[in-house]
Amino acid sequence: MGPSMNVKRPIGYQWRSSSALLVVVACVALFTETLLYGFVVPILPYMLEVRLGRDPVDTQTTISGLLSVHGLATLIAAPVLAAQLDKAPNGKTPFLLALTSCVVGTVLVAVTPSFWFLCLGRLMQAVAGTAAWLICLSILTEAGGDKNVGKFIGLSMSFVMMGIVGGPVIAGAMLEWRGYWAAWSVPLGILVVDIIARFIMIEKPRQGAQVSDQPVGDASGNKASESHQTGRDDVSETSALLSEPAAGAANGNAKSDDDDDQEPEPASSASFYYVVLRDGRLLTSTASIIVHSVMIAGFEATLPLYLRHRFHSGSSFVGLMFLVLQTPSVFLSPLTGWLRDRVGTRWPTVVGWVLLSPLLWLLAAPVGGHDGRATFVSAMVGIGLTMPLLSGAGFIQMMATLRSIESKNPRLFGAQGGRSRACAINSIGFNIGLMAGPLISGFLYQAIGYHYMTITLAVLCLVMAFFVFFYFDSLPASSKDDVE
């Protein structure tokens, strides 16, 4: 073929489509979205009382309402957005729209022209953040494949935890030291960097997508794509005379009729969730996600009151305990993700749930005096070190199960697969846990006390370990593919 038929790749194609850049862009975007959720909390009293002139008596109620709106919007938006994202050939345009909408929402929140514009800004942040979450998780699972998905998801959980921990800290420090607009310049600046990085990045094609006429970023797909576009210059003596699409056309209607008999229609969103509700592996994955987030939110709701009641502790000790609880995930999540890639999701997750059970009991073990404080701190350190074994485990198992189902019936969930809808289940499950956790733990604390509350949660951990043992994969996805 002539030179004019050659397809020119974009400048810097190799590094722009590399897995490393894809993972970095996705992780930074996840960090930004989680940072924005808590970033506003230390600034809200100033915004409500000084900028809007509202009565300080209503500040706490208003803050709780604004945070609840964020969670409720996520629950509603996630399945709707996921159904649309699964129909998109790639995530470039949706990702840019999500980041741009997040910038607009953040500007509305920062400017605060009125209370209703503040609510609208938070709503836009929630919906845009949900879309970015779904797209980023999809990018990470696609870039990781079967061999590295655990490592990539683990790395992303480190960035998520940094956003959760760093959001309120950065906002409070910048507001006190540099002022209001200097504080808001941090998330807005990171969002601009996210948008620029998204323009630079070339996303790899989805595994379920049809081969297009455009150059793609997957190393394994380039060869086939280029040979198709250049008239198959690299055809060898062992190559088929006709490609599969051409062979199908040459065979006429006979092949099409066979395909109609064997290939089912793409599933609707309703039938996707119906499949999820019938599969024990997917149900257990969802339960693991929910219970894990219940534990996180339960600590946040009850720990300050319990520490004040039992040890007469001030805010500094409470903050230190939250730091002990959350910091290990920043450093250990990539390591536990790597472990899941090597040994499967079953055993690390079972060990995590089993270890968490006695550690929860030790939090309120009937030991008095200074020994009680030492036991409590030791248990908190143990819980902080154990949590990374559970973080992301349900989602990784869910994606592995989804790939297993789609390998047997590739078009069951549509041409682009059901990855975004699986990410939506993860997002919905996690937010349900964040909403239910304070209610459950608060009710148990008031009804039966902290000691029996921790015993109840410890039993729940053992129940989760039982189901995980029977339904999670005992082999990494790559080993399962080799066996099959």
PLY file of the C-alpha trace (Angstrom):
ply
format ascii 1.0
element vertex 484
property float x
property float y
property float z
element edge 483
property int vertex1
property int vertex2
end_header
0.00 0.00 0.00
1.10 3.60 -0.58
2.38 5.86 2.12
-0.82 7.87 2.05
-2.63 4.91 3.55
-0.41 4.88 6.65
-2.05 6.05 9.85
-0.12 8.70 11.77
-0.12 8.32 15.50
-0.45 11.42 17.72
2.72 13.04 19.04
3.97 11.23 22.12
1.54 8.38 21.51
3.60 5.77 23.37
3.81 7.58 26.71
0.40 9.26 26.37
-1.28 5.86 26.07
0.91 4.12 28.65
-0.69 2.38 31.60
1.44 4.46 33.96
-0.05 7.75 32.72
-3.60 6.35 32.69
-3.24 5.20 36.29
-1.72 8.49 37.45
-4.47 10.58 35.81
-7.21 8.35 37.25
-5.68 8.33 40.75
-5.22 12.11 40.82
-8.83 12.59 39.69
-10.05 10.25 42.47
-7.90 12.16 44.96
-9.47 15.44 43.80
-13.05 14.19 44.10
-12.56 12.79 47.61
-10.65 15.91 48.66
-13.57 18.09 47.53
-16.09 16.12 49.63
-14.42 16.95 52.95
-12.67 20.15 51.84
-15.76 22.26 52.38
-16.44 21.07 55.96
-14.02 23.40 57.85
-14.95 26.33 55.58
-18.75 25.93 55.72
-19.23 27.75 59.06
-17.39 30.77 57.64
-19.39 30.60 54.40
-22.75 30.31 56.14
-22.22 32.79 58.97
-19.92 35.41 57.39
-20.56 35.31 53.64
-24.28 34.47 53.81
-25.03 36.02 57.22
-27.05 33.05 58.49
-27.81 32.45 62.16
-24.99 30.44 63.83
-27.64 28.39 65.65
-28.57 26.76 62.32
-24.99 26.08 61.19
-24.70 22.45 62.33
-28.09 21.48 60.86
-27.27 23.17 57.56
-23.86 21.48 57.31
-25.42 18.06 57.96
-28.05 18.73 55.31
-25.49 19.78 52.69
-23.38 16.68 53.33
-26.47 14.45 53.16
-27.50 15.99 49.84
-24.11 14.99 48.44
-24.60 11.34 49.45
-28.22 11.22 48.26
-27.31 12.72 44.88
-24.59 10.09 44.47
-27.04 7.25 45.15
-29.49 8.56 42.57
-26.96 9.57 39.91
-24.69 6.50 39.96
-26.96 3.93 38.22
-28.23 6.49 35.69
-24.73 7.67 34.77
-23.38 4.12 34.67
-26.01 2.99 32.16
-25.03 5.85 29.84
-21.27 5.36 30.31
-21.55 1.68 29.35
-22.98 2.80 26.00
-20.10 5.21 25.31
-17.24 3.89 23.12
-14.70 5.56 25.44
-14.60 7.76 28.50
-12.81 10.81 27.07
-15.79 13.11 26.50
-17.71 12.02 29.64
-14.54 12.47 31.72
-13.97 15.99 30.40
-17.63 16.88 31.00
-17.42 15.51 34.54
-14.27 17.48 35.38
-15.62 20.67 33.79
-18.92 20.33 35.67
-16.96 19.82 38.86
-15.07 23.06 38.23
-18.37 24.92 37.70
-19.86 23.39 40.85
-16.76 24.23 42.90
-16.82 27.84 41.67
-20.50 28.11 42.66
-19.72 26.77 46.12
-16.71 29.06 46.54
-18.46 32.23 45.32
-21.56 31.46 47.44
-23.84 34.14 45.96
-26.78 32.63 47.86
-27.69 29.56 49.86
-29.49 27.97 46.91
-26.49 28.48 44.64
-24.42 26.79 47.35
-26.82 23.82 47.25
-26.69 23.77 43.44
-22.89 23.80 43.54
-22.77 20.88 45.97
-25.26 19.00 43.79
-23.10 19.56 40.70
-20.02 18.44 42.62
-21.82 15.25 43.68
-23.06 14.29 40.20
-19.80 15.24 38.45
-17.76 13.48 41.13
-19.85 10.33 40.73
-19.27 10.32 36.97
-15.53 10.85 37.48
-15.43 7.99 40.00
-17.13 5.58 37.60
-14.87 6.54 34.70
-11.67 6.42 36.76
-12.45 2.99 38.22
-13.25 1.76 34.72
-9.91 3.13 33.44
-8.02 1.46 36.30
-9.63 -1.95 35.80
-9.05 -1.77 32.04
-5.42 -0.68 32.45
-4.75 -3.30 35.12
-6.27 -6.24 33.28
-6.21 -9.54 35.16
-2.62 -9.31 36.38
-2.41 -5.81 37.89
-5.97 -4.75 38.72
-5.46 -5.34 42.45
-2.29 -3.26 42.49
-3.88 -0.39 40.56
-7.06 -0.36 42.65
-4.93 -0.53 45.80
-2.89 2.44 44.61
-6.09 4.36 43.87
-7.35 3.63 47.40
-4.18 5.28 48.72
-5.02 8.43 46.77
-8.63 8.25 47.92
-7.54 8.01 51.55
-5.14 10.92 51.08
-8.07 12.96 49.76
-10.30 11.98 52.67
-7.64 12.77 55.27
-6.14 15.77 53.51
-9.30 17.62 52.46
-10.33 19.06 55.84
-6.71 19.54 56.94
-5.72 21.53 53.84
-8.91 23.60 53.89
-8.63 24.51 57.56
-4.93 25.35 57.36
-5.25 27.44 54.17
-8.29 29.32 55.50
-6.47 30.24 58.71
-3.07 31.02 57.21
-3.81 32.39 53.73
-7.47 33.31 53.62
-10.67 32.19 51.92
-9.77 32.41 48.23
-6.31 30.98 48.74
-7.99 27.92 50.24
-10.28 27.43 47.24
-7.38 27.89 44.82
-6.06 24.46 45.86
-8.93 22.24 44.58
-9.57 24.50 41.59
-5.91 24.31 40.61
-5.89 20.52 40.90
-9.06 20.30 38.78
-7.42 22.38 36.03
-4.42 20.03 36.11
-6.84 17.07 35.86
-8.46 18.55 32.75
-5.10 19.23 31.08
-3.94 15.71 31.91
-7.13 14.29 30.40
-6.43 16.10 27.12
-2.90 14.70 27.09
-3.88 11.13 27.93
-4.95 8.67 25.20
-7.30 6.10 26.68
-7.02 2.47 25.70
-10.06 0.98 23.94
-12.48 -1.04 25.97
-12.18 -4.78 25.65
-15.78 -5.05 24.59
-15.63 -2.24 22.06
-15.69 -2.80 18.34
-12.50 -2.04 16.41
-12.80 1.48 15.04
-11.10 3.29 12.20
-9.16 5.47 14.65
-5.74 4.58 16.07
-6.06 3.04 19.49
-3.88 3.01 22.56
-3.77 -0.70 23.37
-0.49 -2.27 22.40
-2.18 -5.52 21.62
-4.75 -3.77 19.48
-2.46 -1.53 17.48
-1.26 -4.24 15.19
-4.70 -5.42 14.25
-6.01 -1.89 13.95
-3.17 -0.71 11.74
-3.28 -3.76 9.51
-6.97 -3.17 8.97
-6.47 0.50 8.17
-3.45 0.01 5.89
-4.94 -2.80 3.92
-3.27 -5.48 6.09
0.29 -4.84 4.88
1.60 -7.32 7.45
-0.34 -10.33 6.18
1.82 -13.43 6.36
1.49 -16.83 4.74
-0.23 -18.15 7.83
-2.72 -15.29 8.05
-6.36 -15.85 7.23
-7.32 -14.67 3.74
-10.32 -12.78 5.10
-10.68 -10.97 8.39
-13.64 -11.97 10.54
-15.87 -9.09 9.39
-14.98 -9.76 5.75
-15.50 -13.47 6.16
-18.88 -12.78 7.64
-19.82 -10.64 4.67
-18.55 -13.27 2.22
-20.60 -15.97 3.84
-23.70 -13.90 3.31
-26.83 -14.22 5.37
-26.04 -17.73 6.60
-23.52 -16.49 9.14
-25.76 -13.65 10.17
-28.58 -16.07 10.82
-26.30 -18.21 12.98
-25.20 -15.14 14.91
-28.81 -14.17 15.48
-29.46 -17.59 16.95
-26.39 -17.65 19.18
-25.78 -14.02 20.17
-28.27 -12.57 22.64
-29.51 -9.03 22.59
-27.60 -6.59 24.81
-29.03 -6.48 28.30
-30.80 -3.48 29.72
-29.72 -1.92 33.00
-32.60 -3.68 34.74
-31.47 -7.10 33.52
-27.87 -6.30 34.51
-28.92 -5.74 38.11
-31.11 -8.84 37.90
-28.00 -10.87 37.03
-26.19 -9.30 39.98
-28.97 -10.24 42.41
-28.83 -13.87 41.25
-25.07 -14.33 41.55
-23.71 -15.19 45.00
-20.25 -13.85 44.15
-21.61 -10.45 43.16
-23.92 -10.30 46.19
-21.05 -11.15 48.53
-18.87 -8.53 46.84
-21.58 -5.91 47.33
-22.07 -6.94 50.97
-18.32 -6.65 51.58
-18.33 -3.11 50.16
-21.31 -2.06 52.30
-20.10 -3.60 55.56
-16.62 -2.14 55.11
-18.04 1.37 54.68
-20.41 0.80 57.63
-17.34 0.14 59.78
-15.63 3.33 58.57
-18.68 5.54 59.09
-19.52 3.87 62.40
-16.14 4.86 63.83
-16.58 8.45 62.71
-20.00 8.69 64.37
-19.30 7.06 67.75
-15.58 7.31 68.45
-15.44 10.95 69.66
-18.26 10.45 72.18
-16.88 7.13 73.40
-13.38 8.53 73.94
-14.76 11.51 75.83
-16.96 9.28 77.98
-14.38 6.58 78.77
-11.02 8.39 78.79
-12.18 12.04 79.11
-10.14 12.72 75.98
-9.98 15.99 74.11
-10.11 16.65 70.39
-6.36 16.15 69.94
-6.50 12.52 71.10
-9.59 11.90 68.96
-7.79 13.32 65.93
-4.76 11.17 66.67
-6.93 8.04 66.77
-8.48 8.87 63.40
-4.98 9.39 62.03
-3.92 5.99 63.39
-7.02 4.45 61.80
-6.66 5.99 58.34
-2.94 6.51 57.69
-1.95 2.82 57.20
-4.31 2.58 54.20
-2.32 5.28 52.41
0.83 3.15 52.48
-0.47 -0.43 52.63
-3.29 -0.41 50.05
-0.93 -0.88 47.04
0.77 -3.75 48.87
-2.51 -5.53 49.63
-3.60 -4.94 46.02
-0.40 -6.58 44.81
-1.10 -9.49 47.19
-4.57 -10.01 45.69
-3.05 -10.10 42.21
-0.78 -12.92 43.37
-3.02 -15.09 45.58
-6.59 -14.06 44.67
-9.15 -12.10 46.68
-10.36 -14.86 49.00
-7.59 -15.36 51.54
-6.50 -11.73 52.11
-10.13 -10.72 52.58
-10.97 -13.65 54.87
-7.91 -12.89 57.00
-8.94 -9.22 57.13
-12.47 -9.94 58.36
-11.29 -12.57 60.86
-8.60 -10.29 62.34
-10.99 -7.36 62.55
-13.39 -9.30 64.78
-11.25 -9.61 67.97
-9.77 -6.15 67.41
-13.26 -4.62 67.52
-13.99 -6.48 70.75
-10.76 -5.14 72.29
-11.86 -1.54 71.71
-14.30 -1.79 74.60
-12.77 -4.69 76.52
-13.56 -4.34 80.25
-10.06 -3.25 81.30
-9.82 -0.10 83.43
-7.23 2.58 84.09
-4.25 3.31 81.89
-4.19 -0.33 80.75
-7.56 0.27 79.16
-6.19 3.17 77.16
-3.18 1.13 76.04
-5.46 -1.73 74.97
-7.68 0.68 73.06
-4.77 2.33 71.23
-3.27 -1.07 70.38
-6.61 -2.24 68.98
-6.93 0.94 66.90
-3.45 0.42 65.47
-4.38 -3.18 64.63
-7.62 -2.08 62.94
-5.73 0.54 60.93
-3.28 -2.11 59.73
-6.10 -4.59 58.93
-8.42 -2.27 57.00
-6.24 -2.23 53.82
-6.93 -5.98 53.46
-10.63 -5.10 53.05
-10.39 -1.83 51.12
-11.30 -2.42 47.48
-11.61 -6.20 47.90
-15.32 -6.32 47.10
-14.89 -4.20 43.99
-11.97 -6.27 42.66
-13.95 -9.48 43.16
-16.96 -7.90 41.47
-14.94 -6.97 38.39
-13.37 -10.44 38.23
-16.82 -12.03 38.41
-18.11 -9.68 35.72
-15.24 -10.64 33.39
-15.96 -14.31 34.05
-19.64 -13.87 33.15
-18.86 -11.83 30.03
-16.24 -14.32 28.84
-19.02 -16.91 28.52
-21.51 -14.47 26.99
-19.59 -11.45 25.62
-22.62 -9.35 24.63
-24.73 -10.11 27.67
-24.33 -6.57 29.01
-23.99 -4.79 25.66
-21.16 -4.10 23.23
-19.18 -2.10 25.81
-19.79 -4.51 28.68
-21.12 -3.70 32.14
-18.02 -2.24 33.76
-19.50 1.18 34.53
-22.61 -0.37 36.07
-20.41 -2.56 38.27
-18.55 0.59 39.32
-21.93 2.14 40.09
-22.80 -0.77 42.40
-19.50 -0.16 44.19
-20.28 3.55 44.55
-23.87 2.94 45.67
-22.83 0.25 48.14
-20.10 2.40 49.66
-22.45 5.39 50.02
-25.19 3.22 51.52
-22.66 2.11 54.12
-21.59 5.69 54.79
-25.23 6.68 55.33
-26.25 3.58 57.30
-23.07 3.29 59.39
-23.74 6.27 61.68
-27.39 5.25 62.08
-26.57 1.63 62.96
-23.63 2.35 65.25
-25.39 5.29 66.88
-28.49 3.22 67.58
-26.47 0.31 68.99
-24.35 2.64 71.12
-27.42 4.23 72.65
-29.37 0.98 73.01
-26.79 -1.54 74.28
-23.58 0.42 74.90
-20.24 0.59 73.10
-19.03 -2.78 74.37
-21.96 -4.74 72.97
-21.97 -2.59 69.85
-18.41 -3.68 69.09
-19.34 -7.32 69.83
-22.22 -7.05 67.33
-19.90 -5.64 64.68
-17.31 -8.32 65.50
-19.90 -11.04 64.85
-20.83 -9.32 61.58
-17.16 -9.50 60.55
-17.11 -13.27 61.14
-20.29 -13.65 59.08
-18.62 -11.74 56.24
-15.53 -13.95 56.52
-17.77 -17.03 56.15
-19.42 -15.81 52.94
-16.15 -14.48 51.50
-14.54 -17.89 52.04
-17.22 -19.60 49.93
-17.79 -16.98 47.21
-14.53 -15.08 46.61
-11.91 -16.40 44.18
-9.09 -18.48 45.65
-6.91 -17.90 42.56
-5.88 -14.63 40.91
-7.75 -13.85 37.70
-4.65 -14.39 35.54
-4.14 -17.92 36.95
-7.79 -18.76 36.40
-7.48 -17.75 32.75
-4.43 -20.01 32.37
-6.30 -22.94 33.93
-9.31 -22.40 31.70
0 1
1 2
2 3
3 4
4 5
5 6
6 7
7 8
8 9
9 10
10 11
11 12
12 13
13 14
14 15
15 16
16 17
17 18
18 19
19 20
20 21
21 22
22 23
23 24
24 25
25 26
26 27
27 28
28 29
29 30
30 31
31 32
32 33
33 34
34 35
35 36
36 37
37 38
38 39
39 40
40 41
41 42
42 43
43 44
44 45
45 46
46 47
47 48
48 49
49 50
50 51
51 52
52 53
53 54
54 55
55 56
56 57
57 58
58 59
59 60
60 61
61 62
62 63
63 64
64 65
65 66
66 67
67 68
68 69
69 70
70 71
71 72
72 73
73 74
74 75
75 76
76 77
77 78
78 79
79 80
80 81
81 82
82 83
83 84
84 85
85 86
86 87
87 88
88 89
89 90
90 91
91 92
92 93
93 94
94 95
95 96
96 97
97 98
98 99
99 100
100 101
101 102
102 103
103 104
104 105
105 106
106 107
107 108
108 109
109 110
110 111
111 112
112 113
113 114
114 115
115 116
116 117
117 118
118 119
119 120
120 121
121 122
122 123
123 124
124 125
125 126
126 127
127 128
128 129
129 130
130 131
131 132
132 133
133 134
134 135
135 136
136 137
137 138
138 139
139 140
140 141
141 142
142 143
143 144
144 145
145 146
146 147
147 148
148 149
149 150
150 151
151 152
152 153
153 154
154 155
155 156
156 157
157 158
158 159
159 160
160 161
161 162
162 163
163 164
164 165
165 166
166 167
167 168
168 169
169 170
170 171
171 172
172 173
173 174
174 175
175 176
176 177
177 178
178 179
179 180
180 181
181 182
182 183
183 184
184 185
185 186
186 187
187 188
188 189
189 190
190 191
191 192
192 193
193 194
194 195
195 196
196 197
197 198
198 199
199 200
200 201
201 202
202 203
203 204
204 205
205 206
206 207
207 208
208 209
209 210
210 211
211 212
212 213
213 214
214 215
215 216
216 217
217 218
218 219
219 220
220 221
221 222
222 223
223 224
224 225
225 226
226 227
227 228
228 229
229 230
230 231
231 232
232 233
233 234
234 235
235 236
236 237
237 238
238 239
239 240
240 241
241 242
242 243
243 244
244 245
245 246
246 247
247 248
248 249
249 250
250 251
251 252
252 253
253 254
254 255
255 256
256 257
257 258
258 259
259 260
260 261
261 262
262 263
263 264
264 265
265 266
266 267
267 268
268 269
269 270
270 271
271 272
272 273
273 274
274 275
275 276
276 277
277 278
278 279
279 280
280 281
281 282
282 283
283 284
284 285
285 286
286 287
287 288
288 289
289 290
290 291
291 292
292 293
293 294
294 295
295 296
296 297
297 298
298 299
299 300
300 301
301 302
302 303
303 304
304 305
305 306
306 307
307 308
308 309
309 310
310 311
311 312
312 313
313 314
314 315
315 316
316 317
317 318
318 319
319 320
320 321
321 322
322 323
323 324
324 325
325 326
326 327
327 328
328 329
329 330
330 331
331 332
332 333
333 334
334 335
335 336
336 337
337 338
338 339
339 340
340 341
341 342
342 343
343 344
344 345
345 346
346 347
347 348
348 349
349 350
350 351
351 352
352 353
353 354
354 355
355 356
356 357
357 358
358 359
359 360
360 361
361 362
362 363
363 364
364 365
365 366
366 367
367 368
368 369
369 370
370 371
371 372
372 373
373 374
374 375
375 376
376 377
377 378
378 379
379 380
380 381
381 382
382 383
383 384
384 385
385 386
386 387
387 388
388 389
389 390
390 391
391 392
392 393
393 394
394 395
395 396
396 397
397 398
398 399
399 400
400 401
401 402
402 403
403 404
404 405
405 406
406 407
407 408
408 409
409 410
410 411
411 412
412 413
413 414
414 415
415 416
416 417
417 418
418 419
419 420
420 421
421 422
422 423
423 424
424 425
425 426
426 427
427 428
428 429
429 430
430 431
431 432
432 433
433 434
434 435
435 436
436 437
437 438
438 439
439 440
440 441
441 442
442 443
443 444
444 445
445 446
446 447
447 448
448 449
449 450
450 451
451 452
452 453
453 454
454 455
455 456
456 457
457 458
458 459
459 460
460 461
461 462
462 463
463 464
464 465
465 466
466 467
467 468
468 469
469 470
470 471
471 472
472 473
473 474
474 475
475 476
476 477
477 478
478 479
479 480
480 481
481 482
482 483
